[in-house]
Each structure stands twice: as C-alpha cells, then as structure tokens.
Amino acid sequence: MKKTLITTTLVTSLLASSLFALVAPSTVQAASYKVDVEGAHAFVQFKIKHLGYSWLLGRFNTFDGDFSYDPKAPNKATINIEIDTTSLDSNHAERDKHLKGKDFLNVSDFPKATFTSQSITFSDDENAVVIGEFTLKGVTKTISFAVVKIGEGQDPWGGHRAGFSGTTSLKLADYGITYNLGPASTHVEMALHIEGVRI
C-alpha cells in the first residue's frame, strides 16, 4: 500500500510539472544594450524642407539611451532614448540660436526630449514598426516609425553589438511649434541610427 502511494504521488508530481511547463509563460530574457554614444556610433538627425526648394539638415550632438533585444523573441524588444535639445546643431550658429529659442524648441524651458517604446512588431528578421511615446517641448504624443535591423555580432574588443535605424515624420504643430515656415515645412523628418553594446 505504501509503495503504491509513493508511486501515485511521484506520477502526480511528474504530471503536474509537465502541465506547468506547458502552460507557464515564456521566460526568454532579452539582452540589454547601452547605446554607444561614447564611441560616437549612434546618431540622432533631423531634416526639414527649406521653402520647398532644398533640405535643411541637422543633428543633436548629445543624447543617451538603451534598448533590449533578443533575436529569438524580437517582438519583446524595448528602446529608451533621451535627447539633449540644447545640443541641436545645424552647422549655423545664428540659425541654431533661433531654433533653440521660443519660436521653436524653447530649450531653456524644455532641455530634454524623450522616447519610450510601447511595442515593437517585426514583420521579418530585419524590418519592424515601433510604437511609443515621444515627448518634445513638454508635449507627449504616441508616434510610430519604421525600423530596420542593420546587424549584430561580436566586435574586435570582445563585446557584442547590435544596430538599428529608424525614421519618422513629426508634425511641428503637434508639439506647439507654430512658427510659419511655409506650407512645405510643416513636418520634420527624424532619423535614429542606433548602435548598442551589450551590457
């Protein structure tokens, strides 16, 4: 009787363990990456049409961030970026002063812009759409942008890197920027080229 009871208990435990393994949520842990701003292998750039005749290009020289990514579970990826808006650089000092002023970014009151992802959906191994909250000039909007995985692998210094590029278009008026630049310049194109080092 005792032997039967032990056998029954053992079988029950094994069945319970097997059932738990089937229904338990996946515990895949995505790797964490630090954006490589120290090595200047990441860029946040912008461009906007000038009178509809050409493009004005610029970048933010100072920013930071991190992301998580696992190629086995890419849709669980996340990204966080913080941009120092005072570091705007369009290669023209007087224009930069105007863009940093109250007509545009008002960096004295709003020195930071941030993006925090809410979801990332890959359609294949390389292409994805990121949705998240972008805050600029004190205004937070949900935006989406296309992302392309550039690649990942070992670097020459014993680390592991992964890189992505993303682009989106922002309507200036959505962020309280209503300075009249003409009908061709109501939106600014943003580009993020992010290379991260696995932590």
Secondary structure as the mmCIF struct_conf table of DSSP 4:
data_model
#
loop_
_struct_conf.conf_type_id
_struct_conf.id
_struct_conf.beg_label_comp_id
_struct_conf.beg_label_asym_id
_struct_conf.beg_label_seq_id
_struct_conf.end_label_comp_id
_struct_conf.end_label_asym_id
_struct_conf.end_label_seq_id
HELX_RH_AL_P HELX_RH_AL_P1 LYS A 2 VAL A 23
BEND BEND1 ALA A 24 ALA A 24
HELX_LH_PP_P HELX_LH_PP_P1 PRO A 25 SER A 26
HELX_LH_PP_P HELX_LH_PP_P2 ALA A 30 ALA A 30
STRN STRN1 ALA A 31 VAL A 35
TURN_TY1_P TURN_TY1_P1 VAL A 37 ALA A 40
STRN STRN2 PHE A 43 HIS A 50
TURN_TY1_P TURN_TY1_P2 LEU A 51 TYR A 53
STRN STRN3 SER A 54 PHE A 60
BEND BEND2 ASN A 61 ASN A 61
STRN STRN4 PHE A 63 TYR A 69
TURN_TY1_P TURN_TY1_P3 PRO A 71 LYS A 72
BEND BEND3 ALA A 73 ALA A 73
HELX_RH_3T_P HELX_RH_3T_P1 PRO A 74 LYS A 76
STRN STRN5 THR A 78 ASP A 84
HELX_RH_3T_P HELX_RH_3T_P2 THR A 85 SER A 87
STRN STRN6 LEU A 88 ASP A 89
BEND BEND4 ASN A 91 ASN A 91
HELX_RH_AL_P HELX_RH_AL_P2 ALA A 93 LYS A 100
BEND BEND5 GLY A 101 GLY A 101
TURN_TY1_P TURN_TY1_P4 LYS A 102 LEU A 105
TURN_TY1_P TURN_TY1_P5 VAL A 107 ASP A 109
STRN STRN7 LYS A 112 PHE A 122
BEND BEND6 SER A 123 GLU A 126
STRN STRN8 ASN A 127 LEU A 136
TURN_TY1_P TURN_TY1_P6 LYS A 137 GLY A 138
STRN STRN9 VAL A 139 GLN A 154
TURN_TY1_P TURN_TY1_P7 PRO A 156 TRP A 157
BEND BEND7 GLY A 158 GLY A 158
STRN STRN10 HIS A 160 LYS A 171
HELX_RH_3T_P HELX_RH_3T_P3 LEU A 172 TYR A 175
TURN_TY1_P TURN_TY1_P8 GLY A 176 GLY A 176
TURN_TY1_P TURN_TY1_P9 PRO A 183 ALA A 184
BEND BEND8 THR A 186 THR A 186
STRN STRN11 HIS A 187 ARG A 198
#
